[in-house]
Amino acid sequence: MLSAILATALVLQVPVDTARGSGRPCQVAIDNMPRATQMLSGPDTNYFGAGGVRAHCLGTGTTIAADSFAHYGAFRRMDLVGHVAIRDTGLALDANFVSYFLRDERLEAHNNVVAVNRRTGTVLRGPNLKYWRVAQGVRDTVEMYATQRPTVEYRQSTPSDSAQQEPYIIVGDRLRFKGDDRMWAGGKVTIDRSDFASRSDSMQLDQIAGFGVLVGKPSVEGRGRAGTGDSGKGYTLVGTRIELTLADREIRAVKALGRGKATGSDWTLTADTIDLHVADRVLQQTFAWGDMARPHAISALYTIQSDSLAIDSPGEVLTESRAFGKAFATAKRDSTTPANQTDWVTGDSITLRFVQDSDSVTKRPHSRLSELLARGSARALTHHQDKTETTRLGPAINYSRGQQITLTMLRDRIDHVFVIGKADGVHLEPRPAVEADSLKRAPSDTTRPARPAAPRSAPPPLPPPPPSAVP
């Protein structure tokens, strides 16, 4: 057994030095090396060991294990081969082959690499990993780089967390880390968690700034909270670029910039910019605006369009929508309402308030319009169906104008229309239906007796002959 101290730098660093942004070489003390040898190579000495190498860094809790060991003095490189296991207060690394380059404080691990950040709980698995350690005068922040589609369980746990945090599963062709809080990914990037999923060509996360970016055909899916009644709720969002707002290791907002399109269980929203606010992993509020593509929200029974739009949906339950700037809204009684009986309202701003109801067929809860308020140069065209009246040919039609118009709903129909400020308009009642007389016959009825022909008048009498013609 060789028992010696090799004064050489290794990948590991003292945890205190890492936190302060500095590092120092680790003096490796060999605890166990059944077979060992050394060779001179010019002015340098190469060391080799096998049979199960065990070592530790003097003065720290860092441990090193491998099947065999080699140190090349000329290249200032250390190789660990076979079942490599490095344990440090900040890092746990497993691989089949590890090389450490002392000149630039770089480690390269290959074949079944598993790296665990013990401070945050993040785990990286992949075929390779490059690791640049903190070293005074060289770099002040740990960096990592992995290729060939590694998988990361991205966590941001802290020592004060009483329970383990659910990770984001991130996969990409290339992954790069800087410190514990910044990450980049490129090439068919996917992010998945029980409440969230995204797809893009590249991605950036910065926990320090509380900011994330998805570019390259990005899309985001909100899935609600697993294990609760919210798990069936969700949304999708696409755009030219998607920005994420991060706080307390959670996604708080998702914003699509350029050609934004958001889709929920029963609605679709398009706009230049769409900003979704999330709390407790559920959509709470939506904002939309744009010049090229004005916000336009569509559901089975309602539509609304304006220069800007705000939608309140606490717990992903629609309660209120507010539209500003050339606002226009339409509503139908039900899915069978013909286009010529669709109600519409326009004004400088429109507010729609909803209540929760249960579908009579599916029994699923859904939002039902209870009140609509239009302000500023308001106009409204509404249809009023009297279900007790069967002798009329359709609903009454009401057209109103004023500074403010309020429509109140009685379930699926308009109950009242209130107009305030320079009010005018017109109300049209449908014509009563005409019941046909069963005793009257149509002109085309062939059973009607023919009318007798009018008698021909006799020809006028001949005038008397002239006197000269009398004998």
C-alpha positions in Angstrom: 0.0 0.0 0.0 1.3 3.4 -0.9 0.6 6.0 1.8 1.7 9.5 0.6 0.5 13.0 0.1 0.4 14.1 -3.5 0.6 17.9 -3.6 -1.6 18.5 -6.6 -4.8 20.4 -7.4 -8.0 18.5 -7.9 -11.5 19.5 -9.0 -12.9 19.8 -5.5 -12.9 22.9 -3.4 -13.5 23.9 0.2 -17.3 24.9 0.6 -16.4 28.1 2.3 -14.2 29.2 -0.5 -17.0 28.4 -3.0 -19.5 30.6 -1.3 -17.0 33.5 -1.2 -16.1 33.1 -4.9 -12.5 31.9 -4.3 -10.8 28.5 -4.2 -7.5 26.8 -3.4 -5.9 23.5 -4.4 -6.9 20.4 -2.6 -4.0 18.4 -1.1 -4.9 14.8 -1.7 -4.1 12.3 1.0 -4.1 8.7 -0.2 -6.0 6.5 2.2 -5.9 3.2 0.3 -4.0 2.2 -2.9 -3.2 -1.6 -3.0 -0.9 -1.3 -6.1 1.1 1.8 -6.9 4.0 2.8 -9.0 5.8 5.9 -10.3 7.7 6.6 -13.5 10.1 9.4 -14.4 9.4 11.3 -17.6 12.2 13.7 -18.0 12.1 16.2 -15.2 8.5 15.1 -14.3 7.2 12.2 -12.4 4.0 10.2 -13.3 2.1 8.4 -10.5 -0.1 5.3 -11.1 -2.3 3.3 -8.7 -4.9 0.5 -8.9 -6.9 -1.9 -6.9 -9.4 0.5 -5.5 -8.0 4.0 -4.8 -9.4 5.9 -1.8 -8.3 9.4 -0.8 -9.5 12.6 0.8 -8.6 16.3 0.8 -6.6 17.4 3.8 -8.6 19.6 6.2 -12.0 19.0 4.5 -14.7 16.4 4.2 -14.0 15.8 0.5 -13.5 12.2 -0.5 -12.3 10.5 -3.7 -12.8 6.9 -4.9 -11.9 5.1 -8.2 -10.8 1.8 -9.4 -7.5 3.2 -10.7 -5.6 6.5 -10.6 -3.0 8.2 -12.8 -1.2 11.6 -12.5 0.9 13.0 -15.4 3.3 15.6 -14.3 4.2 17.0 -17.7 0.6 17.6 -18.6 -0.5 18.5 -15.1 -3.4 16.1 -15.6 -5.0 13.7 -13.2 -7.1 10.7 -14.4 -9.6 8.6 -12.4 -10.8 5.5 -14.0 -13.7 3.1 -13.1 -16.5 3.8 -10.6 -15.3 7.3 -9.9 -17.0 8.9 -6.9 -16.2 12.4 -5.7 -18.0 13.7 -2.7 -17.8 17.3 -1.5 -20.0 19.5 0.6 -21.2 21.3 -2.5 -20.9 18.6 -5.2 -21.4 14.8 -5.6 -20.0 13.4 -8.9 -20.2 9.9 -10.3 -18.7 8.7 -13.6 -16.7 6.0 -15.2 -13.9 8.3 -16.2 -12.8 11.7 -14.9 -9.8 13.9 -16.0 -8.8 17.0 -14.2 -6.6 19.6 -15.9 -4.8 21.6 -13.3 -3.6 24.5 -15.6 -7.1 25.8 -16.1 -8.9 24.2 -13.2 -11.1 22.1 -15.4 -12.7 18.7 -14.9 -14.0 16.5 -17.7 -16.3 13.5 -16.8 -17.4 10.9 -19.3 -19.7 7.8 -19.4 -22.7 7.6 -17.1 -22.1 11.0 -15.5 -24.3 12.0 -12.5 -23.6 15.3 -10.9 -25.5 16.5 -7.8 -25.4 20.1 -6.6 -25.8 19.5 -2.8 -26.6 23.2 -2.1 -29.7 23.3 -4.4 -30.5 19.6 -5.1 -30.1 20.0 -8.9 -29.1 16.7 -10.6 -27.5 16.4 -14.0 -27.4 13.1 -15.9 -25.7 12.6 -19.2 -22.8 11.1 -21.2 -20.4 13.9 -20.4 -19.7 17.0 -18.3 -17.2 19.8 -18.2 -16.7 21.5 -14.9 -14.7 24.7 -14.2 -14.1 25.2 -10.5 -13.7 28.4 -8.6 -10.1 29.4 -8.4 -8.7 32.7 -7.2 -7.3 34.7 -10.0 -8.9 32.4 -12.6 -12.7 32.5 -12.1 -15.0 33.5 -9.3 -18.0 31.3 -10.2 -18.5 27.6 -10.9 -19.4 26.8 -14.5 -20.6 23.5 -16.1 -21.2 22.5 -19.7 -22.8 19.2 -21.0 -23.7 18.0 -24.4 -25.5 15.0 -26.1 -28.9 15.8 -24.6 -28.3 15.6 -20.9 -31.2 15.6 -18.4 -31.4 17.9 -15.5 -33.6 17.8 -12.4 -33.6 21.5 -11.8 -34.2 22.4 -8.2 -33.6 25.5 -6.1 -34.0 24.1 -2.7 -32.5 25.9 0.3 -31.4 24.6 3.7 -34.6 26.1 5.3 -36.9 24.0 3.1 -38.7 21.4 5.2 -39.8 19.3 2.2 -38.1 18.4 -1.1 -39.1 20.7 -4.0 -40.6 19.2 -7.1 -38.0 19.6 -9.8 -38.3 20.9 -13.4 -37.1 18.2 -15.7 -35.0 20.0 -18.4 -33.6 18.3 -21.5 -31.6 19.9 -24.3 -28.9 19.1 -26.8 -26.6 21.4 -24.8 -26.8 22.7 -21.2 -24.7 25.3 -19.5 -24.7 26.4 -15.9 -23.0 29.4 -14.2 -23.2 29.3 -10.4 -26.2 27.8 -8.7 -28.7 30.3 -10.2 -28.1 30.7 -14.0 -28.7 28.2 -16.7 -28.8 28.1 -20.6 -30.0 25.3 -22.9 -30.0 24.9 -26.7 -31.4 22.5 -29.2 -34.9 21.1 -28.8 -35.2 22.2 -25.2 -38.0 20.7 -23.1 -39.1 21.6 -19.6 -41.6 19.5 -17.7 -43.2 19.5 -14.3 -46.6 18.3 -13.0 -48.0 21.9 -13.4 -45.9 23.2 -16.3 -44.4 22.3 -19.6 -42.5 24.2 -22.3 -40.9 23.6 -25.7 -38.4 25.8 -27.5 -35.2 25.9 -29.5 -33.3 27.6 -26.7 -33.9 28.7 -23.1 -32.4 30.9 -20.4 -33.1 30.9 -16.7 -31.7 33.4 -14.2 -32.9 32.9 -10.6 -30.9 35.9 -9.4 -32.7 38.3 -11.8 -36.0 36.3 -11.6 -36.1 36.0 -15.3 -36.4 33.4 -18.0 -36.6 33.4 -21.8 -37.8 30.9 -24.4 -37.1 31.5 -28.1 -37.4 29.5 -31.3 -41.0 28.4 -31.7 -41.7 28.6 -28.0 -44.8 27.2 -26.4 -45.9 26.9 -22.8 -48.5 24.7 -21.2 -50.0 25.3 -17.7 -51.5 22.1 -16.2 -52.9 23.2 -12.9 -52.1 21.6 -9.6 -51.7 17.8 -9.6 -53.8 15.9 -7.1 -56.4 18.6 -6.8 -59.5 19.7 -8.6 -57.4 22.1 -10.5 -55.4 19.4 -12.4 -58.0 19.4 -15.2 -57.6 23.1 -15.7 -54.9 24.5 -17.9 -53.8 26.8 -20.6 -51.4 26.9 -23.5 -49.4 29.9 -24.8 -47.4 30.4 -27.9 -45.6 33.4 -29.4 -42.5 34.7 -31.2 -40.7 35.0 -27.8 -41.9 33.9 -24.3 -40.6 35.5 -21.1 -40.9 33.9 -17.7 -41.0 35.7 -14.3 -39.5 33.7 -11.5 -39.9 34.2 -7.7 -39.2 31.9 -4.8 -38.2 29.1 -7.2 -41.7 29.2 -8.9 -43.0 30.6 -12.2 -45.1 33.7 -11.5 -45.8 35.1 -15.0 -45.6 33.9 -18.6 -45.5 36.6 -21.3 -45.7 36.0 -25.1 -44.3 38.8 -27.2 -45.3 38.8 -30.9 -48.1 36.8 -32.4 -49.3 35.7 -29.0 -52.0 33.1 -28.7 -53.4 31.7 -25.4 -55.9 28.9 -25.2 -57.9 27.7 -22.2 -60.4 24.9 -21.7 -63.2 27.0 -23.3 -61.6 30.2 -24.6 -59.0 31.5 -27.1 -57.1 34.8 -26.9 -54.9 36.4 -29.6 -52.9 39.6 -29.4 -49.4 41.1 -30.0 -48.6 40.6 -26.3 -50.2 38.3 -23.8 -49.1 38.3 -20.2 -50.4 35.5 -17.9 -50.0 35.8 -14.1 -49.8 32.6 -12.1 -50.0 31.9 -8.4 -50.2 28.6 -6.6 -49.4 27.0 -10.0 -52.8 28.1 -11.4 -53.6 31.0 -13.8 -55.0 34.0 -11.9 -55.0 36.9 -14.3 -54.4 37.7 -18.0 -53.4 40.9 -19.7 -53.2 41.5 -23.5 -52.5 44.4 -25.7 -51.2 45.2 -29.2 -51.2 47.5 -32.3 -50.8 45.0 -35.1 -53.0 42.4 -33.6 -55.5 43.8 -31.1 -56.6 41.5 -28.3 -59.4 39.3 -29.4 -60.9 36.7 -27.0 -63.3 34.1 -28.2 -65.4 31.5 -26.3 -68.4 29.4 -27.2 -70.9 32.1 -26.4 -68.9 35.4 -26.1 -66.3 37.4 -27.9 -64.6 40.6 -27.0 -62.1 42.8 -28.9 -60.3 46.0 -27.9 -56.9 47.8 -27.8 -56.1 46.2 -24.4 -57.8 43.6 -22.3 -57.6 42.4 -18.7 -59.2 39.1 -17.5 -59.5 38.1 -13.9 -59.6 34.3 -13.3 -58.6 33.6 -9.6 -58.0 29.9 -9.3 -58.6 29.7 -13.1 -62.3 30.6 -12.5 -63.4 33.4 -14.9 -65.0 36.3 -12.9 -64.5 39.5 -14.8 -63.1 40.9 -18.1 -62.3 44.5 -18.9 -61.7 45.9 -22.3 -60.3 49.3 -23.1 -60.1 51.3 -26.4 -62.7 50.8 -29.1 -64.1 47.8 -27.2 -66.6 45.5 -28.9 -68.3 42.5 -27.4 -70.8 39.9 -28.7 -72.9 37.3 -26.8 -75.2 34.5 -27.7 -78.0 32.9 -25.7 -76.7 29.4 -26.5 -74.8 27.5 -29.2 -77.9 27.3 -31.4 -78.5 31.1 -31.6 -78.4 32.2 -35.3 -76.0 34.9 -36.4 -78.7 37.4 -37.0 -79.8 37.2 -33.3 -76.4 37.7 -31.8 -76.3 40.6 -29.3 -73.5 43.1 -29.5 -72.3 46.1 -27.4 -69.6 48.7 -28.2 -68.0 51.6 -26.3 -64.8 53.2 -25.2 -64.6 50.5 -22.5 -66.5 47.3 -21.6 -66.7 45.3 -18.4 -68.1 41.8 -18.3 -68.9 40.1 -15.0 -69.4 36.4 -14.7 -70.9 34.0 -12.2 -70.3 30.2 -11.9 -72.9 27.8 -13.1 -73.2 24.1 -13.8 -73.7 22.7 -17.3 -77.1 21.1 -17.5 -75.8 18.2 -19.6 -72.1 17.6 -18.6 -72.6 19.0 -15.0 -69.2 20.6 -15.4 -68.8 24.1 -13.9 -68.6 27.0 -16.3 -68.7 30.8 -16.2 -72.0 32.5 -17.2 -72.3 36.2 -18.0 -74.3 38.1 -15.4 -73.7 41.7 -16.3 -72.2 43.8 -19.1 -71.3 47.5 -18.7 -70.3 49.7 -21.6 -69.0 53.3 -21.0 -68.2 56.1 -23.4 -70.2 56.5 -26.6 -71.9 53.2 -25.8 -74.2 51.4 -28.3 -76.0 48.1 -28.0 -78.1 45.9 -30.2 -80.0 43.3 -28.2 -82.6 40.6 -28.8 -85.4 39.9 -26.3 -87.1 36.5 -26.6 -90.4 36.0 -24.8 -90.7 32.3 -24.4 -94.4 32.6 -23.2 -95.4 34.3 -26.4 -96.0 31.9 -29.3 -97.8 34.1 -31.7 -94.8 36.3 -32.7 -92.4 35.6 -35.4 -89.1 36.2 -33.5 -87.5 38.2 -30.6 -88.0 41.9 -30.0 -85.0 44.0 -31.2 -83.7 46.9 -29.1 -81.1 49.4 -30.3 -79.8 51.8 -27.6 -77.3 54.7 -27.5 -75.9 56.6 -24.5 -72.9 57.4 -22.4 -73.3 54.3 -20.4 -75.3 51.1 -21.1 -75.7 48.2 -18.6 -77.1 44.8 -19.5 -78.2 42.5 -16.8 -78.8 38.8 -17.5 -81.3 36.3 -16.3 -79.5 33.1 -17.0 -79.4 32.8 -20.8 -81.3 35.9 -21.7 -81.1 39.7 -21.3 -83.3 40.8 -18.3 -82.9 44.6 -18.4 -81.1 47.3 -20.5 -80.2 50.5 -18.6 -79.1 53.5 -20.6 -77.6 56.6 -18.9 -76.6 60.0 -20.5 -78.0 61.3 -23.8 -80.0 58.1 -24.1 -81.9 57.3 -27.3 -82.7 54.3 -29.4 -85.5 52.3 -30.9 -87.4 49.2 -29.8 -89.0 46.9 -32.4 -91.6 44.3 -31.5 -92.1 41.4 -33.9 -95.3 41.3 -36.0 -97.9 38.8 -34.6 -98.2 35.6 -36.6 -101.4 35.5 -38.9 -103.5 32.3 -38.5 -104.9 31.1 -41.8 -108.7 30.8 -42.1 -109.5 27.1 -42.8 -112.7 28.0 -44.6 -110.9 30.1 -47.1 -109.5 28.5 -50.1 -106.5 29.6 -52.0 -106.9 30.7 -55.6 -105.1 27.6 -56.7 -107.7 25.3 -55.0 -109.1 23.1 -57.9 -112.2 22.2 -55.8 -113.5 25.8 -56.0 -116.5 25.9 -58.4 -115.8 27.9 -61.6 -117.2 31.4 -61.7 -120.0 31.7 -64.4 -119.0 33.5 -67.5 -120.3 37.0 -68.0 -123.2 37.1 -70.6 -122.2 38.5 -73.9 -123.9 41.9 -74.7 -126.2 42.1 -77.8 -124.9 44.0 -80.8 -126.1 47.6 -81.1 -129.2 48.2 -83.3 -128.6 49.2 -86.9 -129.2 52.9 -87.6 -132.3 53.8 -89.6 -131.9 54.1 -93.3 -131.6 57.6 -94.8 -134.9 59.2 -96.1 -133.9 59.1 -99.8 -133.9 55.3 -99.6 -137.6 55.1 -98.7 -139.7 54.1 -101.8 
